[in-house]
Amino acid sequence: MIDHLRRSLGTSVRAVVGLLLGIVTAVTGVAASARRTTDGPGRAAERDRIRLVRWFDAEAVRDLPDREPTG
């Protein structure tokens, strides 16, 4: 009987801990998404352009190799 109660308590504790971790993860994800959307699509696009130019060693985005139809 005591063994059964111990297993039940362990299962309950794991369920509560899992629920709390899920709530924390959900709240963190929503907060991160909200923060990113306030940045605006224009700023996100500008960051992407800067990243592309830096990684592909181009002067501008139009100089990237995949912008040329024959390239």
All heavy atoms as TSV, in Angstrom:
chain	resi	resn	atom	element	x	y	z
A	1	MET	N	N	0.822	-1.190	0.000
A	1	MET	CA	C	0.000	0.000	0.000
A	1	MET	C	C	0.867	1.255	0.000
A	1	MET	O	O	0.613	2.178	-0.746
A	1	MET	CB	C	-0.914	-0.028	1.218
A	1	MET	CG	C	-1.630	1.260	1.426
A	1	MET	SD	S	-3.374	0.967	1.348
A	1	MET	CE	C	-3.953	2.528	1.814
A	2	ILE	N	N	1.898	1.293	0.855
A	2	ILE	CA	C	2.781	2.450	0.914
A	2	ILE	C	C	3.543	2.597	-0.400
A	2	ILE	O	O	3.751	3.714	-0.880
A	2	ILE	CB	C	3.742	2.334	2.124
A	2	ILE	CG1	C	2.930	2.493	3.406
A	2	ILE	CG2	C	4.840	3.381	2.046
A	2	ILE	CD1	C	3.746	2.345	4.661
A	3	ASP	N	N	3.915	1.479	-0.976
A	3	ASP	CA	C	4.621	1.512	-2.253
A	3	ASP	C	C	3.730	2.130	-3.335
A	3	ASP	O	O	4.197	2.935	-4.156
A	3	ASP	CB	C	5.035	0.091	-2.635
A	3	ASP	CG	C	6.190	0.072	-3.614
A	3	ASP	OD1	O	7.011	1.012	-3.541
A	3	ASP	OD2	O	6.251	-0.878	-4.407
A	4	HIS	N	N	2.472	1.794	-3.331
A	4	HIS	CA	C	1.517	2.356	-4.295
A	4	HIS	C	C	1.374	3.867	-4.100
A	4	HIS	O	O	1.346	4.635	-5.064
A	4	HIS	CB	C	0.157	1.660	-4.145
A	4	HIS	CG	C	-0.913	2.261	-4.993
A	4	HIS	ND1	N	-0.919	2.127	-6.349
A	4	HIS	CD2	C	-1.995	3.012	-4.670
A	4	HIS	CE1	C	-1.973	2.765	-6.834
A	4	HIS	NE2	N	-2.649	3.316	-5.816
A	5	LEU	N	N	1.291	4.315	-2.858
A	5	LEU	CA	C	1.181	5.748	-2.573
A	5	LEU	C	C	2.434	6.496	-3.003
A	5	LEU	O	O	2.357	7.606	-3.532
A	5	LEU	CB	C	0.913	5.968	-1.079
A	5	LEU	CG	C	-0.461	5.580	-0.568
A	5	LEU	CD1	C	-0.520	5.729	0.943
A	5	LEU	CD2	C	-1.542	6.411	-1.224
A	6	ARG	N	N	3.591	5.886	-2.796
A	6	ARG	CA	C	4.851	6.518	-3.188
A	6	ARG	C	C	4.918	6.691	-4.709
A	6	ARG	O	O	5.312	7.727	-5.212
A	6	ARG	CB	C	6.018	5.668	-2.698
A	6	ARG	CG	C	7.345	6.391	-2.859
A	6	ARG	CD	C	8.533	5.609	-2.347
A	6	ARG	NE	N	8.216	4.882	-1.130
A	6	ARG	CZ	C	8.770	3.723	-0.803
A	6	ARG	NH1	N	9.654	3.161	-1.601
A	6	ARG	NH2	N	8.452	3.105	0.312
A	7	ARG	N	N	4.509	5.674	-5.454
A	7	ARG	CA	C	4.492	5.771	-6.917
A	7	ARG	C	C	3.500	6.824	-7.388
A	7	ARG	O	O	3.780	7.600	-8.300
A	7	ARG	CB	C	4.157	4.417	-7.533
A	7	ARG	CG	C	5.345	3.485	-7.596
A	7	ARG	CD	C	5.030	2.308	-8.489
A	7	ARG	NE	N	3.875	1.572	-7.955
A	7	ARG	CZ	C	3.923	0.352	-7.460
A	7	ARG	NH1	N	5.055	-0.305	-7.449
A	7	ARG	NH2	N	2.838	-0.236	-7.002
A	8	SER	N	N	2.335	6.872	-6.765
A	8	SER	CA	C	1.321	7.865	-7.132
A	8	SER	C	C	1.810	9.276	-6.866
A	8	SER	O	O	1.595	10.189	-7.675
A	8	SER	CB	C	0.031	7.623	-6.349
A	8	SER	OG	O	-0.537	6.393	-6.707
A	9	LEU	N	N	2.467	9.468	-5.730
A	9	LEU	CA	C	3.004	10.783	-5.399
A	9	LEU	C	C	4.094	11.180	-6.389
A	9	LEU	O	O	4.137	12.324	-6.847
A	9	LEU	CB	C	3.556	10.782	-3.972
A	9	LEU	CG	C	4.113	12.111	-3.476
A	9	LEU	CD1	C	3.007	13.163	-3.458
A	9	LEU	CD2	C	4.712	11.948	-2.105
A	10	GLY	N	N	4.954	10.235	-6.744
A	10	GLY	CA	C	6.004	10.522	-7.721
A	10	GLY	C	C	5.428	10.908	-9.073
A	10	GLY	O	O	5.890	11.841	-9.720
A	11	THR	N	N	4.385	10.208	-9.494
A	11	THR	CA	C	3.729	10.526	-10.759
A	11	THR	C	C	3.093	11.903	-10.700
A	11	THR	O	O	3.189	12.693	-11.648
A	11	THR	CB	C	2.668	9.462	-11.092
A	11	THR	OG1	O	3.302	8.192	-11.145
A	11	THR	CG2	C	2.005	9.751	-12.412
A	12	SER	N	N	2.472	12.230	-9.599
A	12	SER	CA	C	1.828	13.534	-9.447
A	12	SER	C	C	2.850	14.667	-9.466
A	12	SER	O	O	2.629	15.699	-10.095
A	12	SER	CB	C	1.033	13.590	-8.144
A	12	SER	OG	O	0.018	12.624	-8.144
A	13	VAL	N	N	3.957	14.448	-8.785
A	13	VAL	CA	C	5.003	15.478	-8.752
A	13	VAL	C	C	5.558	15.694	-10.152
A	13	VAL	O	O	5.735	16.839	-10.589
A	13	VAL	CB	C	6.121	15.082	-7.758
A	13	VAL	CG1	C	7.348	15.964	-7.926
A	13	VAL	CG2	C	5.607	15.165	-6.340
A	14	ARG	N	N	5.795	14.624	-10.886
A	14	ARG	CA	C	6.297	14.764	-12.261
A	14	ARG	C	C	5.293	15.491	-13.139
A	14	ARG	O	O	5.664	16.316	-13.979
A	14	ARG	CB	C	6.628	13.395	-12.846
A	14	ARG	CG	C	7.946	12.843	-12.353
A	14	ARG	CD	C	8.413	11.667	-13.193
A	14	ARG	NE	N	7.450	10.571	-13.245
A	14	ARG	CZ	C	7.411	9.553	-12.398
A	14	ARG	NH1	N	8.294	9.485	-11.438
A	14	ARG	NH2	N	6.514	8.607	-12.516
A	15	ALA	N	N	4.016	15.219	-12.959
A	15	ALA	CA	C	2.986	15.886	-13.749
A	15	ALA	C	C	2.943	17.380	-13.449
A	15	ALA	O	O	2.851	18.207	-14.362
A	15	ALA	CB	C	1.624	15.248	-13.484
A	16	VAL	N	N	3.039	17.747	-12.192
A	16	VAL	CA	C	3.006	19.167	-11.819
A	16	VAL	C	C	4.257	19.883	-12.327
A	16	VAL	O	O	4.169	20.993	-12.868
A	16	VAL	CB	C	2.859	19.319	-10.283
A	16	VAL	CG1	C	3.094	20.750	-9.848
A	16	VAL	CG2	C	1.490	18.843	-9.833
A	17	VAL	N	N	5.412	19.260	-12.190
A	17	VAL	CA	C	6.650	19.863	-12.692
A	17	VAL	C	C	6.578	20.029	-14.210
A	17	VAL	O	O	6.950	21.070	-14.755
A	17	VAL	CB	C	7.879	19.035	-12.268
A	17	VAL	CG1	C	9.137	19.484	-12.997
A	17	VAL	CG2	C	8.083	19.129	-10.773
A	18	GLY	N	N	6.079	19.029	-14.911
A	18	GLY	CA	C	5.930	19.127	-16.360
A	18	GLY	C	C	4.975	20.229	-16.760
A	18	GLY	O	O	5.221	20.974	-17.710
A	19	LEU	N	N	3.886	20.367	-16.040
A	19	LEU	CA	C	2.924	21.433	-16.316
A	19	LEU	C	C	3.557	22.802	-16.111
A	19	LEU	O	O	3.403	23.699	-16.947
A	19	LEU	CB	C	1.698	21.276	-15.421
A	19	LEU	CG	C	0.618	22.330	-15.576
A	19	LEU	CD1	C	-0.026	22.225	-16.950
A	19	LEU	CD2	C	-0.425	22.166	-14.488
A	20	LEU	N	N	4.278	22.972	-15.017
A	20	LEU	CA	C	4.928	24.254	-14.751
A	20	LEU	C	C	5.976	24.590	-15.811
A	20	LEU	O	O	6.062	25.728	-16.270
A	20	LEU	CB	C	5.556	24.248	-13.358
A	20	LEU	CG	C	4.566	24.234	-12.190
A	20	LEU	CD1	C	5.319	24.105	-10.871
A	20	LEU	CD2	C	3.693	25.469	-12.194
A	21	LEU	N	N	6.763	23.594	-16.206
A	21	LEU	CA	C	7.757	23.835	-17.264
A	21	LEU	C	C	7.089	24.190	-18.593
A	21	LEU	O	O	7.570	25.041	-19.338
A	21	LEU	CB	C	8.652	22.612	-17.432
A	21	LEU	CG	C	9.700	22.406	-16.343
A	21	LEU	CD1	C	10.431	21.089	-16.556
A	21	LEU	CD2	C	10.672	23.560	-16.294
A	22	GLY	N	N	5.973	23.548	-18.882
A	22	GLY	CA	C	5.233	23.875	-20.099
A	22	GLY	C	C	4.698	25.290	-20.085
A	22	GLY	O	O	4.751	26.000	-21.095
A	23	ILE	N	N	4.198	25.720	-18.945
A	23	ILE	CA	C	3.685	27.093	-18.834
A	23	ILE	C	C	4.812	28.102	-19.013
A	23	ILE	O	O	4.662	29.092	-19.741
A	23	ILE	CB	C	2.972	27.284	-17.476
A	23	ILE	CG1	C	1.667	26.497	-17.461
A	23	ILE	CG2	C	2.718	28.760	-17.191
A	23	ILE	CD1	C	0.994	26.433	-16.106
A	24	VAL	N	N	5.947	27.853	-18.365
A	24	VAL	CA	C	7.085	28.769	-18.489
A	24	VAL	C	C	7.561	28.841	-19.938
A	24	VAL	O	O	7.835	29.918	-20.473
A	24	VAL	CB	C	8.237	28.333	-17.548
A	24	VAL	CG1	C	9.524	29.064	-17.860
A	24	VAL	CG2	C	7.832	28.555	-16.106
A	25	THR	N	N	7.626	27.703	-20.600
A	25	THR	CA	C	8.061	27.673	-21.999
A	25	THR	C	C	7.087	28.430	-22.891
A	25	THR	O	O	7.501	29.188	-23.779
A	25	THR	CB	C	8.190	26.210	-22.474
A	25	THR	OG1	O	9.097	25.529	-21.619
A	25	THR	CG2	C	8.688	26.141	-23.901
A	26	ALA	N	N	5.798	28.244	-22.672
A	26	ALA	CA	C	4.793	28.932	-23.482
A	26	ALA	C	C	4.863	30.443	-23.289
A	26	ALA	O	O	4.825	31.208	-24.257
A	26	ALA	CB	C	3.404	28.411	-23.134
A	27	VAL	N	N	4.980	30.885	-22.047
A	27	VAL	CA	C	5.038	32.328	-21.774
A	27	VAL	C	C	6.305	32.930	-22.379
A	27	VAL	O	O	6.269	34.008	-22.977
A	27	VAL	CB	C	4.965	32.584	-20.252
A	27	VAL	CG1	C	5.297	34.019	-19.914
A	27	VAL	CG2	C	3.581	32.230	-19.729
A	28	THR	N	N	7.415	32.226	-22.268
A	28	THR	CA	C	8.666	32.708	-22.846
A	28	THR	C	C	8.566	32.805	-24.366
A	28	THR	O	O	9.021	33.779	-24.970
A	28	THR	CB	C	9.829	31.772	-22.456
A	28	THR	OG1	O	9.870	31.670	-21.041
A	28	THR	CG2	C	11.148	32.283	-22.969
A	29	GLY	N	N	7.959	31.811	-24.997
A	29	GLY	CA	C	7.797	31.841	-26.456
A	29	GLY	C	C	6.908	32.968	-26.920
A	29	GLY	O	O	7.203	33.647	-27.908
A	30	VAL	N	N	5.822	33.213	-26.214
A	30	VAL	CA	C	4.924	34.311	-26.583
A	30	VAL	C	C	5.631	35.649	-26.411
A	30	VAL	O	O	5.516	36.538	-27.263
A	30	VAL	CB	C	3.625	34.246	-25.744
A	30	VAL	CG1	C	2.817	35.515	-25.886
A	30	VAL	CG2	C	2.802	33.038	-26.151
A	31	ALA	N	N	6.382	35.807	-25.339
A	31	ALA	CA	C	7.104	37.058	-25.106
A	31	ALA	C	C	8.156	37.292	-26.193
A	31	ALA	O	O	8.310	38.415	-26.680
A	31	ALA	CB	C	7.759	37.041	-23.729
A	32	ALA	N	N	8.863	36.248	-26.583
A	32	ALA	CA	C	9.877	36.384	-27.630
A	32	ALA	C	C	9.235	36.724	-28.969
A	32	ALA	O	O	9.750	37.553	-29.722
A	32	ALA	CB	C	10.692	35.101	-27.746
A	33	SER	N	N	8.104	36.128	-29.274
A	33	SER	CA	C	7.404	36.425	-30.524
A	33	SER	C	C	6.901	37.858	-30.539
A	33	SER	O	O	6.993	38.552	-31.552
A	33	SER	CB	C	6.226	35.479	-30.718
A	33	SER	OG	O	6.676	34.173	-30.912
A	34	ALA	N	N	6.371	38.319	-29.436
A	34	ALA	CA	C	5.862	39.685	-29.362
A	34	ALA	C	C	6.997	40.685	-29.519
A	34	ALA	O	O	6.840	41.712	-30.173
A	34	ALA	CB	C	5.137	39.899	-28.036
A	35	ARG	N	N	8.137	40.377	-28.946
A	35	ARG	CA	C	9.277	41.288	-29.051
A	35	ARG	C	C	9.773	41.366	-30.493
A	35	ARG	O	O	10.136	42.427	-30.979
A	35	ARG	CB	C	10.395	40.819	-28.132
A	35	ARG	CG	C	11.539	41.808	-28.056
A	35	ARG	CD	C	12.635	41.338	-27.154
A	35	ARG	NE	N	13.092	40.040	-27.622
A	35	ARG	CZ	C	13.502	39.063	-26.837
A	35	ARG	NH1	N	13.526	39.226	-25.557
A	35	ARG	NH2	N	13.902	37.917	-27.344
A	36	ARG	N	N	9.773	40.245	-31.200
A	36	ARG	CA	C	10.244	40.236	-32.585
A	36	ARG	C	C	9.299	40.987	-33.520
A	36	ARG	O	O	9.740	41.626	-34.441
A	36	ARG	CB	C	10.401	38.797	-33.073
A	36	ARG	CG	C	11.727	38.225	-32.709
A	36	ARG	CD	C	11.958	36.905	-33.411
A	36	ARG	NE	N	12.470	35.985	-32.414
A	36	ARG	CZ	C	11.940	34.842	-32.093
A	36	ARG	NH1	N	10.883	34.418	-32.704
A	36	ARG	NH2	N	12.463	34.098	-31.161
A	37	THR	N	N	8.002	40.901	-33.281
A	37	THR	CA	C	7.073	41.545	-34.194
A	37	THR	C	C	7.058	43.047	-34.027
A	37	THR	O	O	6.703	43.750	-34.953
A	37	THR	CB	C	5.650	40.988	-34.017
A	37	THR	OG1	O	5.261	41.158	-32.659
A	37	THR	CG2	C	5.576	39.534	-34.395
A	38	THR	N	N	7.447	43.566	-32.868
A	38	THR	CA	C	7.491	45.014	-32.706
A	38	THR	C	C	8.675	45.613	-33.439
A	38	THR	O	O	8.731	46.808	-33.646
A	38	THR	CB	C	7.554	45.399	-31.212
A	38	THR	OG1	O	8.713	44.815	-30.635
A	38	THR	CG2	C	6.319	44.940	-30.478
A	39	ASP	N	N	9.629	44.766	-33.815
A	39	ASP	CA	C	10.784	45.218	-34.575
A	39	ASP	C	C	10.367	45.719	-35.952
A	39	ASP	O	O	10.978	46.617	-36.502
A	39	ASP	CB	C	11.748	44.043	-34.739
A	39	ASP	CG	C	13.148	44.402	-34.323
A	39	ASP	OD1	O	13.326	45.493	-33.796
A	39	ASP	OD2	O	14.036	43.569	-34.545
A	40	GLY	N	N	9.372	45.116	-36.499
A	40	GLY	CA	C	8.890	45.505	-37.810
A	40	GLY	C	C	9.573	44.731	-38.909
A	40	GLY	O	O	10.741	44.370	-38.802
A	41	PRO	N	N	8.840	44.495	-39.969
A	41	PRO	CA	C	9.420	43.735	-41.079
A	41	PRO	C	C	10.555	44.474	-41.772
A	41	PRO	O	O	11.474	43.861	-42.288
A	41	PRO	CB	C	8.244	43.513	-42.024
A	41	PRO	CG	C	7.101	44.269	-41.486
A	41	PRO	CD	C	7.448	44.787	-40.139
A	42	GLY	N	N	10.504	45.802	-41.774
A	42	GLY	CA	C	11.569	46.570	-42.424
A	42	GLY	C	C	12.913	46.375	-41.753
A	42	GLY	O	O	13.934	46.193	-42.416
A	43	ARG	N	N	12.905	46.409	-40.433
A	43	ARG	CA	C	14.160	46.195	-39.701
A	43	ARG	C	C	14.667	44.778	-39.871
A	43	ARG	O	O	15.873	44.555	-39.999
A	43	ARG	CB	C	13.953	46.484	-38.218
A	43	ARG	CG	C	14.570	47.769	-37.775
A	43	ARG	CD	C	14.333	47.966	-36.303
A	43	ARG	NE	N	15.356	47.270	-35.545
A	43	ARG	CZ	C	16.154	47.860	-34.684
A	43	ARG	NH1	N	16.024	49.137	-34.476
A	43	ARG	NH2	N	17.050	47.173	-34.027
A	44	ALA	N	N	13.761	43.813	-39.883
A	44	ALA	CA	C	14.160	42.424	-40.079
A	44	ALA	C	C	14.778	42.244	-41.468
A	44	ALA	O	O	15.780	41.545	-41.628
A	44	ALA	CB	C	12.972	41.494	-39.890
A	45	ALA	N	N	14.187	42.866	-42.472
A	45	ALA	CA	C	14.725	42.772	-43.827
A	45	ALA	C	C	16.099	43.430	-43.916
A	45	ALA	O	O	17.005	42.910	-44.576
A	45	ALA	CB	C	13.757	43.415	-44.815
A	46	GLU	N	N	16.256	44.553	-43.243
A	46	GLU	CA	C	17.553	45.235	-43.258
A	46	GLU	C	C	18.628	44.392	-42.581
A	46	GLU	O	O	19.754	44.288	-43.076
A	46	GLU	CB	C	17.433	46.597	-42.560
A	46	GLU	CG	C	18.705	47.409	-42.597
A	46	GLU	CD	C	19.165	47.735	-44.005
A	46	GLU	OE1	O	18.323	47.849	-44.914
A	46	GLU	OE2	O	20.387	47.844	-44.207
A	47	ARG	N	N	18.284	43.741	-41.461
A	47	ARG	CA	C	19.246	42.847	-40.806
A	47	ARG	C	C	19.623	41.693	-41.730
A	47	ARG	O	O	20.773	41.286	-41.794
A	47	ARG	CB	C	18.659	42.293	-39.508
A	47	ARG	CG	C	18.768	43.223	-38.341
A	47	ARG	CD	C	18.498	42.507	-37.036
A	47	ARG	NE	N	17.315	41.661	-37.073
A	47	ARG	CZ	C	16.121	42.010	-36.624
A	47	ARG	NH1	N	15.938	43.189	-36.099
A	47	ARG	NH2	N	15.098	41.185	-36.697
A	48	ASP	N	N	18.652	41.189	-42.480
A	48	ASP	CA	C	18.929	40.088	-43.393
A	48	ASP	C	C	19.830	40.546	-44.533
A	48	ASP	O	O	20.737	39.832	-44.940
A	48	ASP	CB	C	17.617	39.522	-43.931
A	48	ASP	CG	C	17.797	38.146	-44.527
A	48	ASP	OD1	O	18.581	37.363	-43.963
A	48	ASP	OD2	O	17.154	37.863	-45.557
A	49	ARG	N	N	19.589	41.745	-45.058
A	49	ARG	CA	C	20.450	42.272	-46.118
A	49	ARG	C	C	21.890	42.416	-45.627
A	49	ARG	O	O	22.837	42.045	-46.322
A	49	ARG	CB	C	19.935	43.639	-46.581
A	49	ARG	CG	C	18.778	43.576	-47.489
A	49	ARG	CD	C	18.487	44.963	-48.071
A	49	ARG	NE	N	17.086	45.029	-48.382
A	49	ARG	CZ	C	16.139	45.573	-47.621
A	49	ARG	NH1	N	16.458	46.172	-46.509
A	49	ARG	NH2	N	14.882	45.556	-47.977
A	50	ILE	N	N	22.041	42.971	-44.431
A	50	ILE	CA	C	23.386	43.153	-43.871
A	50	ILE	C	C	24.074	41.802	-43.704
A	50	ILE	O	O	25.257	41.640	-44.030
A	50	ILE	CB	C	23.302	43.904	-42.529
A	50	ILE	CG1	C	22.889	45.356	-42.776
A	50	ILE	CG2	C	24.630	43.845	-41.784
A	50	ILE	CD1	C	22.515	46.109	-41.515
A	51	ARG	N	N	23.336	40.821	-43.221
A	51	ARG	CA	C	23.903	39.480	-43.036
A	51	ARG	C	C	24.333	38.880	-44.363
A	51	ARG	O	O	25.429	38.322	-44.485
A	51	ARG	CB	C	22.869	38.575	-42.361
A	51	ARG	CG	C	23.346	37.176	-42.112
A	51	ARG	CD	C	22.231	36.315	-41.567
A	51	ARG	NE	N	21.091	36.220	-42.470
A	51	ARG	CZ	C	21.020	35.403	-43.524
A	51	ARG	NH1	N	22.011	34.605	-43.798
A	51	ARG	NH2	N	19.943	35.371	-44.282
A	52	LEU	N	N	23.502	38.998	-45.388
A	52	LEU	CA	C	23.836	38.443	-46.697
A	52	LEU	C	C	25.072	39.104	-47.288
A	52	LEU	O	O	25.962	38.434	-47.828
A	52	LEU	CB	C	22.655	38.593	-47.651
A	52	LEU	CG	C	21.482	37.661	-47.405
A	52	LEU	CD1	C	20.291	38.079	-48.252
A	52	LEU	CD2	C	21.868	36.232	-47.685
A	53	VAL	N	N	25.139	40.425	-47.185
A	53	VAL	CA	C	26.287	41.139	-47.739
A	53	VAL	C	C	27.562	40.735	-46.998
A	53	VAL	O	O	28.606	40.514	-47.603
A	53	VAL	CB	C	26.040	42.670	-47.672
A	53	VAL	CG1	C	27.309	43.437	-47.954
A	53	VAL	CG2	C	24.956	43.064	-48.653
A	54	ARG	N	N	27.468	40.602	-45.673
A	54	ARG	CA	C	28.650	40.239	-44.893
A	54	ARG	C	C	29.115	38.825	-45.226
A	54	ARG	O	O	30.295	38.589	-45.437
A	54	ARG	CB	C	28.337	40.337	-43.408
A	54	ARG	CG	C	29.543	40.020	-42.553
A	54	ARG	CD	C	29.286	40.106	-41.065
A	54	ARG	NE	N	28.214	40.991	-40.702
A	54	ARG	CZ	C	27.288	40.715	-39.780
A	54	ARG	NH1	N	27.334	39.576	-39.133
A	54	ARG	NH2	N	26.344	41.562	-39.492
A	55	TRP	N	N	28.192	37.859	-45.285
A	55	TRP	CA	C	28.578	36.469	-45.483
A	55	TRP	C	C	29.021	36.174	-46.909
A	55	TRP	O	O	29.858	35.309	-47.138
A	55	TRP	CB	C	27.441	35.530	-45.095
A	55	TRP	CG	C	27.377	35.333	-43.624
A	55	TRP	CD1	C	26.610	36.016	-42.745
A	55	TRP	CD2	C	28.138	34.415	-42.848
A	55	TRP	NE1	N	26.838	35.586	-41.472
A	55	TRP	CE2	C	27.767	34.588	-41.501
A	55	TRP	CE3	C	29.088	33.463	-43.149
A	55	TRP	CZ2	C	28.330	33.852	-40.471
A	55	TRP	CZ3	C	29.641	32.719	-42.128
A	55	TRP	CH2	C	29.249	32.921	-40.808
A	56	PHE	N	N	28.462	36.875	-47.884
A	56	PHE	CA	C	28.818	36.597	-49.274
A	56	PHE	C	C	29.815	37.595	-49.832
A	56	PHE	O	O	30.100	37.606	-51.013
A	56	PHE	CB	C	27.556	36.550	-50.145
A	56	PHE	CG	C	26.717	35.334	-49.869
A	56	PHE	CD1	C	25.565	35.441	-49.117
A	56	PHE	CD2	C	27.105	34.097	-50.336
A	56	PHE	CE1	C	24.792	34.324	-48.850
A	56	PHE	CE2	C	26.347	32.971	-50.071
A	56	PHE	CZ	C	25.188	33.089	-49.321
A	57	ASP	N	N	30.336	38.469	-48.961
A	57	ASP	CA	C	31.376	39.421	-49.329
A	57	ASP	C	C	31.001	40.221	-50.575
A	57	ASP	O	O	31.749	40.293	-51.540
A	57	ASP	CB	C	32.697	38.668	-49.532
A	57	ASP	CG	C	33.881	39.610	-49.457
A	57	ASP	OD1	O	33.791	40.610	-48.720
A	57	ASP	OD2	O	34.884	39.353	-50.155
A	58	ALA	N	N	29.822	40.793	-50.551
A	58	ALA	CA	C	29.354	41.606	-51.675
A	58	ALA	C	C	29.258	43.056	-51.219
A	58	ALA	O	O	29.201	43.354	-50.027
A	58	ALA	CB	C	27.988	41.119	-52.144
A	59	GLU	N	N	29.241	43.958	-52.169
A	59	GLU	CA	C	29.091	45.376	-51.847
A	59	GLU	C	C	27.642	45.705	-51.513
A	59	GLU	O	O	27.363	46.560	-50.695
A	59	GLU	CB	C	29.562	46.230	-53.029
A	59	GLU	CG	C	31.052	46.129	-53.286
A	59	GLU	CD	C	31.882	46.679	-52.126
A	59	GLU	OE1	O	31.497	47.713	-51.558
A	59	GLU	OE2	O	32.887	46.045	-51.781
A	60	ALA	N	N	26.722	45.049	-52.171
A	60	ALA	CA	C	25.292	45.270	-51.941
A	60	ALA	C	C	24.559	43.969	-52.241
A	60	ALA	O	O	25.119	43.049	-52.827
A	60	ALA	CB	C	24.775	46.398	-52.836
A	61	VAL	N	N	23.304	43.914	-51.883
A	61	VAL	CA	C	22.518	42.698	-52.100
A	61	VAL	C	C	22.415	42.385	-53.589
A	61	VAL	O	O	22.446	41.236	-53.993
A	61	VAL	CB	C	21.123	42.851	-51.466
A	61	VAL	CG1	C	20.246	41.656	-51.795
A	61	VAL	CG2	C	21.247	42.998	-49.965
A	62	ARG	N	N	22.326	43.399	-54.427
A	62	ARG	CA	C	22.202	43.133	-55.863
A	62	ARG	C	C	23.462	42.491	-56.444
A	62	ARG	O	O	23.442	41.922	-57.518
A	62	ARG	CB	C	21.844	44.405	-56.616
A	62	ARG	CG	C	22.934	45.437	-56.610
A	62	ARG	CD	C	22.530	46.677	-57.423
A	62	ARG	NE	N	23.521	47.701	-57.290
A	62	ARG	CZ	C	23.560	48.592	-56.300
A	62	ARG	NH1	N	22.631	48.588	-55.387
A	62	ARG	NH2	N	24.509	49.482	-56.243
A	63	ASP	N	N	24.588	42.564	-55.717
A	63	ASP	CA	C	25.844	41.955	-56.186
A	63	ASP	C	C	25.976	40.488	-55.795
A	63	ASP	O	O	26.959	39.847	-56.143
A	63	ASP	CB	C	27.050	42.712	-55.611
A	63	ASP	CG	C	27.101	44.149	-56.096
A	63	ASP	OD1	O	26.521	44.433	-57.163
A	63	ASP	OD2	O	27.698	44.976	-55.390
A	64	LEU	N	N	25.021	39.948	-55.074
A	64	LEU	CA	C	25.098	38.555	-54.656
A	64	LEU	C	C	24.971	37.641	-55.867
A	64	LEU	O	O	24.279	37.954	-56.828
A	64	LEU	CB	C	24.010	38.236	-53.635
A	64	LEU	CG	C	24.160	38.967	-52.300
A	64	LEU	CD1	C	22.933	38.723	-51.444
A	64	LEU	CD2	C	25.413	38.539	-51.590
A	65	PRO	N	N	25.621	36.482	-55.859
A	65	PRO	CA	C	25.636	35.608	-57.030
A	65	PRO	C	C	24.263	35.109	-57.470
A	65	PRO	O	O	24.020	34.967	-58.647
A	65	PRO	CB	C	26.509	34.429	-56.604
A	65	PRO	CG	C	26.968	34.693	-55.239
A	65	PRO	CD	C	26.411	35.985	-54.768
A	66	ASP	N	N	23.364	34.889	-56.543
A	66	ASP	CA	C	22.059	34.331	-56.942
A	66	ASP	C	C	21.108	35.403	-57.477
A	66	ASP	O	O	19.996	35.094	-57.882
A	66	ASP	CB	C	21.421	33.582	-55.778
A	66	ASP	CG	C	21.060	34.489	-54.638
A	66	ASP	OD1	O	21.583	35.604	-54.564
A	66	ASP	OD2	O	20.253	34.067	-53.787
A	67	ARG	N	N	21.521	36.648	-57.518
A	67	ARG	CA	C	20.664	37.708	-58.068
A	67	ARG	C	C	20.790	37.777	-59.598
A	67	ARG	O	O	19.984	38.395	-60.249
A	67	ARG	CB	C	21.058	39.081	-57.467
A	67	ARG	CG	C	20.850	39.163	-55.986
A	67	ARG	CD	C	19.398	39.112	-55.687
A	67	ARG	NE	N	19.209	39.180	-54.251
A	67	ARG	CZ	C	18.063	39.018	-53.659
A	67	ARG	NH1	N	16.997	38.761	-54.366
A	67	ARG	NH2	N	17.960	39.076	-52.370
A	68	GLU	N	N	21.806	37.171	-60.114
A	68	GLU	CA	C	22.012	37.165	-61.556
A	68	GLU	C	C	21.260	35.988	-62.166
A	68	GLU	O	O	21.438	34.842	-61.757
A	68	GLU	CB	C	23.513	37.029	-61.845
A	68	GLU	CG	C	23.901	37.202	-63.287
A	68	GLU	CD	C	23.647	38.611	-63.764
A	68	GLU	OE1	O	23.812	39.540	-62.984
A	68	GLU	OE2	O	23.261	38.751	-64.936
A	69	PRO	N	N	20.389	36.221	-63.150
A	69	PRO	CA	C	19.599	35.126	-63.715
A	69	PRO	C	C	20.454	34.010	-64.307
A	69	PRO	O	O	20.087	32.849	-64.270
A	69	PRO	CB	C	18.750	35.784	-64.794
A	69	PRO	CG	C	18.876	37.234	-64.603
A	69	PRO	CD	C	20.067	37.483	-63.756
A	70	THR	N	N	21.611	34.342	-64.844
A	70	THR	CA	C	22.452	33.318	-65.452
A	70	THR	C	C	23.396	32.698	-64.439
A	70	THR	O	O	24.043	31.699	-64.739
A	70	THR	CB	C	23.275	33.919	-66.603
A	70	THR	OG1	O	24.098	34.972	-66.070
A	70	THR	CG2	C	22.388	34.427	-67.694
A	71	GLY	N	N	23.492	33.278	-63.258
A	71	GLY	CA	C	24.445	32.787	-62.249
A	71	GLY	C	C	23.808	31.712	-61.464
A	71	GLY	O	O	24.265	30.846	-60.867
